[in-house]
Amino acid sequence: MPDNHIILLPKADYYQWVAASRAYVLKFQLNVTPDVDSAGRFNYPGQLITYVVGSDAERDTGKYLSEKYPLAKLDMLAAASPAALAPLLAARIASGDRLGAADAPLRLVWPTDYNVVTQPFGVNEVIYRRFGLPGHEGIDIRAPMNANIYACADGTISRVNDGSGNHAYGIHVRINHRDGYQTIYAHLTQALVTVGQVVVAGERIGLGDSTGNSSGSHLHLTLKKAGATAAGLTAYPNDIIDPAPFLVAPVAGATKPAQAAKFDWPLNRCLVGLHSRADGPVQPPDLEVIKAARIEAVKFLSSAQPADVDQVRALRPDAFFMVRMFAGFNNRIVTPADFCSWMEYELKPFYERGVRYFEVHNEPNLQIEGWGYTWQDGRQFAAWFIDVIRRLRMLYPAAKFGYPGLSPGHTIPGQRLELALFLDQSDEAARAADWVGCHCYWQDEAGLRQPSGGLGYEDYRRRFPDKLLFVTEFSNTSPTVDAQTKGTQYVEFYRRLRVAPGVGAAFAFVASASANFPHEVWRAEDGRATAVPALVGKRGF
């Protein structure tokens, strides 16, 4: 089934509603539920939710979903009974239009190649109130620097701002559409159209960037409807309305032919990986863990013994290796020249042994890893990272340098900058890298299946559809979950990723450690293995 479209049906007389929607569900291969939170959590935040409003009690369903699951894309159907729903869905089947957008007052096609909303309409009221707005006056959609920006609908270019005049939208384009609608495409690096030009839906009109009042590359899309404010149709000034009901999100997996990703990964599957010993050289019990778990890929720190590669290779000749560059950043400034001078001699023996994949640093959105000292935000990290890989590529031309995994979660003052913000700001670094790393951590069964936990890599895939990904660290970090349960979860995680397109390997954290990480190690310091290696070794793939 398409993994991002679900239909939410009324609970009362549920199976009658199911019968009425059966042909539609089979035609478009939808998932079905009567529970609003199940729909909200389903593959959040990339899902489409078609929901049916059948009674007054269900009138607030859309509001509830918008508030609790703001990044979900909604499609509302008003039908008082199953009998009333059937013809509405039949019309969609006949037209081949799963969302019925062809009959909407205005149909807006997705304006970028990235199906990621980074800030919905109406949120952050406190921030926007000072500008005389009830909340965010548009939708922010992922668009890296120089990404293609497309017209959402047929129309005529009414204005092209070249960035002069200190406009909050920076370089932007406005298009007038039928019936008094207008779309605005803000924060561009370049407009590719002129005033008076007629464009069609899907036509390229500009290139994305972060000009104007913006903290990171993205597209800000605003929709206006002439007379909407005066008629009381919106609480916003200047006839601004919510674009979400008009936008047709791409179906999961859909992409323009020219944009189809071709990942530089000849194995065409995600390898079962493990982070080696956290400190010091690999020890014999670590090799036993690797053997018992049938590990296919091993990650080392650059401070490890290069001979460890030889030991693992003797055990498994076809093993894949990755090295993460390790250096101390806490409370000091580390220049690209400093970092490269340290890494030059640490990487050389690994490179000479055939290791080609190197992760540049680790969790740079943490203060102990450089945030607040070597860089103040993601943009400064991007400049640092690009300088580092420029220097290292001259020394190791065949190496593949990766953007490092970030610490997941929200901003904690003095400790961490929010992952999403840092990732937005450092987008240029991720695109300059040969591959992108991410970290996935969780503490319970539900977290394994949450976008903030075990599904964290899915946001990276949506952000970087053409980049090879590696899950460079993952684990259940809970001190109260037993090793048997963790091992079962790890097998599920590995299995899910095995067939995920463009993911090279997933490295569990960690084989062993002399101190710290007592609830994550796969074997104790006395050499005894936990239940995890045996469970992973018994996997059926």
FIPA-669203 format. One record per residue (C-alpha): x, y negated, z; residue in one letter. Coordinates in steps of 0.001 Angstrom, whole numbers, padded with zeros to 6 digits, always signed. Layout:
XYZa;...
***
This chain:
+000000+000000+000000m;+001114-003610-000452p;+002686-004303+002907d;+001337-007800+003512n;-002402-007896+002736h;-005036-006894+005288i;-008799-007415+005420i;-010421-008257+008767l;-014035-007027+008930l;-016702-007754+011584p;-016821-005291+014492k;-020630-005051+014526a;-021731-002388+012013d;-018060-001993+011143y;-018436+001106+008989y;-021146-000535+006902q;-018716-003380+006222w;-016050-000801+005362v;-018399+000843+002860a;-019190-002528+001269a;-015494-003331+000838s;-014337+000165-000163r;-013945-000493-003902a;-012079-003756-003243y;-009756-002114-000717v;-008943+000735-003102l;-008521-001573-006094k;-005984-003845-004393f;-004688-001287-001849q;-005474-003343+001239l;-005110-002439+004893n;-008298-002711+006996v;-009029-003604+010642t;-011904-004888+012823p;-009506-006408+015373d;-008438-010026+014936v;-005137-009664+016800d;-004234-006522+014880s;-004645-008554+011699a;-002639-011415+013202g;+000235-009186+014253r;+000216-007138+011051f;+003591-007803+009382n;+003504-011333+010786y;+004526-013866+009500p;+004420-012720+005872g;+000903-011317+005661q;-002269-012348+003863l;-005452-011997+005927i;-008766-011845+004105t;-011347-012285+006867y;-015126-012073+006690v;-017341-014526+008553v;-020663-012753+008994g;-022214-014562+011972s;-021948-017732+014040d;-019818-015826+016547a;-017198-015324+013851e;-017049-018960+012736r;-013982-019581+014902d;-011991-016657+013487t;-010043-018847+011089g;-009278-021402+013796k;-008119-018671+016177y;-005823-017131+013561l;-004437-020529+012545s;-003592-021440+016135e;-002223-018098+017341k;-000623-016943+014071y;+000157-020224+012275p;+002383-018698+009584l;-000214-016153+008429a;-001914-016961+005120k;-005706-016916+005335l;-008471-016128+002835d;-012027-016585+004153m;-015167-014883+002794l;-018611-015977+004034a;-021089-013091+003949a;-024026-012647+006333a;-024237-008897+005754s;-022414-006011+004074p;-024912-006263+001229a;-023921-009912+000715a;-020217-009078+000811l;-020297-006412-001900a;-021017-008734-004886p;-018383-011234-003733l;-015763-008508-003757l;-017101-007066-007007a;-016463-010425-008672a;-012870-010340-007493r;-012450-006802-008798i;-013905-007765-012186a;-011547-010730-012548s;-008522-008860-011184g;-008129-011715-008700d;-007699-010325-005186r;-008084-013734-003514l;-010843-015167-005651g;-008731-018240-006262a;-010004-018615-009807a;-013363-019772-008424d;-011893-022166-005858a;-012173-025961-006339p;-008415-026058-006908l;-005963-023202-007234r;-002385-023924-006152l;+000245-021436-007257v;+003239-020950-004985w;+005740-023778-005655p;+009027-021967-004857t;+010639-018567-005313d;+010509-017978-001541y;+007374-016725+000212n;+008279-018314+003562v;+006372-021090+005375v;+008740-022805+007799t;+006230-025321+009234q;+002447-025072+008760p;-000027-027903+008364f;-001225-029669+011511g;+001413-028486+013989v;+003756-030522+016218n;+001171-033133+017154e;+003484-034919+019609v;+006128-035511+016944i;+003760-036771+014248y;+001496-038839+016500r;+004106-041600+016548r;+003681-041865+012774f;-000091-042230+013079g;-000792-038621+012093l;-002692-035904+014000p;+000056-033396+013128g;+002336-032243+010323h;+000780-033660+007161e;+001734-030848+004784g;+003267-027404+004538i;+007025-026808+004610d;+008138-023948+002360i;+011589-022437+002110r;+013627-023929-000735a;+017440-023848-000501p;+019538-026569-002072m;+019017-026570-005865n;+016186-024020-005644a;+013562-024316-008378n;+010413-026268-007479i;+007287-025564-009542y;+004056-027468-010171a;+001226-025925-008164c;-001430-026709-010770a;-001953-028320-014165d;-001759-032095-014068g;-000020-035340-014961t;+003045-036775-013246i;+001900-039973-011522s;+005071-040928-009642r;+008736-039962-009426v;+010702-041436-006524n;+014461-041413-007080d;+015256-041629-003376g;+015582-045401-003230s;+013676-047454-000680g;+014457-045190+002274n;+011248-043197+001760h;+010637-040440+004336a;+010003-037989+001482y;+013341-038807-000154g;+013386-037838-003825i;+009868-036652-004569h;+007310-036025-007314v;+003547-036655-007305r;+001133-034885-009652i;-002497-035877-010260n;-004883-032955-010827h;-008546-032627-011745r;-011344-033639-009394d;-009248-036238-007555g;-006605-033899-006136y;-002926-034851-005903q;+000110-032809-004830t;+003389-034234-003524i;+006716-032346-003634y;+009199-033896-001187a;+012908-033761-000206h;+014209-032843-003675l;+017779-033176-004866t;+016619-033917-008408q;+013342-034535-010226a;+013139-032935-013683l;+010022-034752-014912v;+008978-038298-015818t;+005891-040402-015109v;+003085-039629-017565g;+004398-036175-018412q;+001765-033429-018561v;+002743-030233-016729v;+001168-026821-016258v;+000985-024630-013170a;+004305-022866-012601g;+006351-025330-014661e;+009663-026341-013090r;+009515-029970-011946i;+012545-030356-009669g;+015282-028865-007527l;+015071-028478-003762g;+017230-030149-001122d;+016914-032132+002113s;+016699-035790+001050t;+014720-038287+003114g;+013572-037526+006642n;+014602-033862+006742s;+016846-031709+008946s;+017388-028865+006472g;+016735-027843+002876s;+013061-027055+002214h;+010072-028167+000159l;+007449-030304+001886h;+004134-029930+000027l;+001350-032454+000653t;-002164-032241-000817l;-004554-035191-001151k;-008201-035409-002221k;-009473-038828-003278a;-012063-040136-000803g;-011518-037369+001758a;-010690-039715+004651t;-013588-042104+004015a;-016011-039189+003694a;-014890-037745+007025g;-013579-034573+005392l;-010211-034922+007115t;-008817-036392+010321a;-005745-037537+008405y;-005274-040968+006808p;-004571-041511+003121n;-006874-038647+002029d;-004432-035945+003199i;-005960-032462+003501i;-004659-028996+004380d;-003160-027235+001307p;-003327-023761+002905a;-006847-022788+001722p;-005900-023654-001856f;-002499-021934-001988l;-002237-018499-003552v;+000676-016733-001874a;+002710-014254-003908p;+001828-010607-003448v;+004523-008697-001545a;+007298-007699-003879g;+006074-009955-006675a;+008728-012132-008236t;+009435-013846-011508k;+011297-011515-013900p;+014243-013892-014023a;+014392-013889-010228q;+014504-010094-009729a;+017297-009362-007274a;+020246-007219-008297k;+022090-006296-005132f;+025777-005472-005325d;+025352-002255-003364w;+025989+000904-005411p;+024794+003273-002660l;+021211+001975-003023n;+020271+002932+000527r;+020768+001600+004039c;+023495+003486+005885l;+023169+004681+009480v;+025752+002558+011274g;+027242+002091+014733l;+029302-000677+016311h;+032513+000920+017588s;+033894+000451+021100r;+033299-003119+022275a;+036818-003525+023669d;+040027-001626+023151g;+040823+001169+020703p;+038474+003982+019756v;+038689+006857+022225q;+038085+010587+021640p;+034560+010473+023171p;+033671+007715+020685d;+034646+010002+017821l;+032441+012709+019310e;+029538+010255+019363v;+030124+009356+015707i;+030224+013039+014798k;+027156+014040+016819a;+025054+011178+015436a;+026222+011768+011840r;+027166+008105+011581i;+027722+006892+008009e;+029071+003389+008692a;+031234+001980+011483v;+031790-001640+012463k;+034994-002760+014198f;+036117-006020+015754l;+039186-007565+014133s;+040920-007156+017500s;+040543-003360+017286a;+043333-001005+016273q;+043502-000641+012464p;+044467+003001+013022a;+040898+003506+014284d;+039836+003408+010643v;+042121+006361+009951d;+040643+008361+012832q;+037065+007864+011672v;+038003+008513+008062r;+039597+011830+009064a;+036281+012749+010657l;+034150+011417+007805r;+036058+010659+004558p;+033128+008844+002943d;+032485+006495+005882a;+031807+002813+005191f;+033644+000235+007303f;+032970-003358+008285m;+035122-005662+010413v;+033791-008605+012397r;+036268-011449+012872m;+036701-011940+016603f;+038088-015074+018292a;+037474-017113+021441g;+035413-020278+020862f;+034177-021101+024358n;+034674-024779+025330n;+037173-025596+022605r;+037331-026780+019016i;+038495-024218+016458v;+039310-025651+013030t;+039021-023555+009854p;+042822-023661+009589a;+043198-022364+013163d;+040695-019584+012640f;+042229-018435+009362c;+045740-018452+010806s;+044548-016099+013556w;+042584-013890+011184m;+045207-013609+008446e;+047300-011059+010308y;+044408-009303+012038e;+042608-008630+008755l;+045630-007587+006715k;+046016-003998+008063p;+042280-003386+007661f;+042340-004769+004129y;+045320-002550+003288e;+043271+000442+004448r;+040540-000372+001963g;+038135-002283+004209v;+036398-004935+002115r;+033424-006166+004142y;+034164-008798+006791f;+031678-010652+009004e;+032863-014207+009625v;+032412-014816+013369h;+029363-013938+015480n;+026200-015723+016682e;+027448-019278+015970p;+024192-020745+017320n;+025432-019944+020848l;+027451-022434+022859q;+030022-019783+023837i;+030521-019128+020115e;+031142-022724+019047g;+027829-024593+019056w;+028248-027973+020741g;+032029-027937+020357y;+033345-026803+016981t;+030000-027667+015334w;+027004-029621+016572q;+024432-028001+014292d;+024001-025583+011411g;+025098-028092+008795r;+028484-028548+010440q;+028822-024788+010807f;+028101-024411+007085a;+030956-026775+006229a;+033252-024863+008613w;+032196-021482+007201f;+032632-022503+003559i;+036127-023823+004292d;+037017-020573+006087v;+035923-018259+003276i;+037648-020511+000717r;+040934-020021+002553r;+040452-016304+003171l;+039442-015544-000410r;+042847-016785-001540m;+044486-014248+000793l;+042082-011352+000228y;+040500-011784-003213p;+038625-008456-003212a;+037048-008994+000207a;+033311-009552+000726k;+032744-012203+003397f;+029435-012275+005261g;+027357-014935+006974y;+027229-013796+010625p;+024275-012522+012578g;+022668-015184+014785l;+021386-014910+018336s;+017604-014432+017995p;+015225-016704+019876g;+014297-020277+020659h;+016520-023127+021798t;+017857-022883+025347i;+019557-026188+026301p;+023254-025701+026865g;+023132-022112+025645q;+021520-021578+022239r;+020151-023476+019236l;+016974-021923+017822e;+017712-019277+015192l;+015250-020580+012586a;+016517-024165+012864l;+020174-023142+012725f;+019471-020885+009756l;+017676-023689+007914d;+020514-026110+008577q;+023258-023655+007575s;+021488-022403+004463d;+024366-023519+002247e;+026739-021201+004130a;+024446-018200+003739a;+024168-018800+000016r;+027941-019202-000325a;+028553-015896+001472a;+028890-012578-000339d;+026260-011092+001970w;+024172-012084+004993v;+024121-010474+008441g;+021315-010496+010978c;+020746-009229+014525h;+017602-007411+015677c;+016963-006902+019391y;+013900-005759+021307w;+012926-004415+024736q;+009794-002318+024220d;+007787-000392+021640e;+005832-003480+020592a;+009029-005504+020174g;+010386-002900+017763l;+007580-003874+015392r;+007604-007643+015929q;+009156-010294+013631p;+011025-011613+016668s;+012412-008133+017340g;+012873-005080+015168g;+011359-006721+012085l;+013649-009755+012226g;+015444-008681+009057y;+012222-009168+007060e;+012409-012954+007492d;+015972-012855+006168y;+014798-010877+003143r;+012122-013469+002402r;+014614-016300+002870r;+017340-014662+000797f;+015607-012429-001770p;+018751-012044-003876d;+021278-011470-001065k;+022642-008168+000184l;+021762-007902+003892l;+023383-006030+006761f;+021865-005618+010217v;+025194-006154+011929t;+023800-005534+015422e;+020609-004010+016795f;+019511-002378+020037s;+016875-002074+022718n;+018446-004180+025479t;+016035-003259+028272s;+017614-001892+031467p;+014406+000006+032294t;+013894+001943+029036v;+015503+005389+029086d;+017994+006615+026476a;+015551+009209+025119q;+013048+006495+024229t;+015745+004235+022817k;+017093+007028+020634g;+013624+007720+019250t;+013188+004023+018471q;+016580+003868+016762y;+015667+006761+014481v;+012458+004933+013536e;+014449+001755+012876f;+017013+003570+010728y;+014240+005373+008824r;+012381+002148+008060r;+015546+000483+006793l;+016713+003509+004817r;+014537+002520+001873v;+014463-001253+002453a;+015714-002899-000748p;+019049-004649-000547g;+020040-003643+003003v;+023504-002090+003084g;+023739-000723+006630a;+022311-001137+010120a;+024814-001057+012997f;+023499-000088+016424a;+025180-001758+019378f;+027307-000150+020855v;+029329+003108+020997a;+031011+002311+024331s;+032443-000482+026474a;+034771-000642+029466s;+032450-003187+031081a;+029174-004950+030238n;+026366-003535+028075f;+025629-000605+030437p;+022121-000223+029025h;+023216-000229+025372e;+026250+002085+025245v;+025849+005472+023573w;+028267+007137+025989r;+029489+006449+029524a;+033083+005714+030506e;+033477+009247+031815d;+032895+010457+028260g;+029367+011789+028726r;+027024+010929+025861a;+023529+009585+026418t;+020573+011155+024632a;+020931+008704+021751v;+023670+010364+019610p;+021926+013748+019522a;+018564+012200+018623l;+020091+010129+015831v;+022019+013171+014615g;+018807+015215+014317k;+017117+012668+012045r;+015705+014127+008872g;+017578+011905+006440f;
***
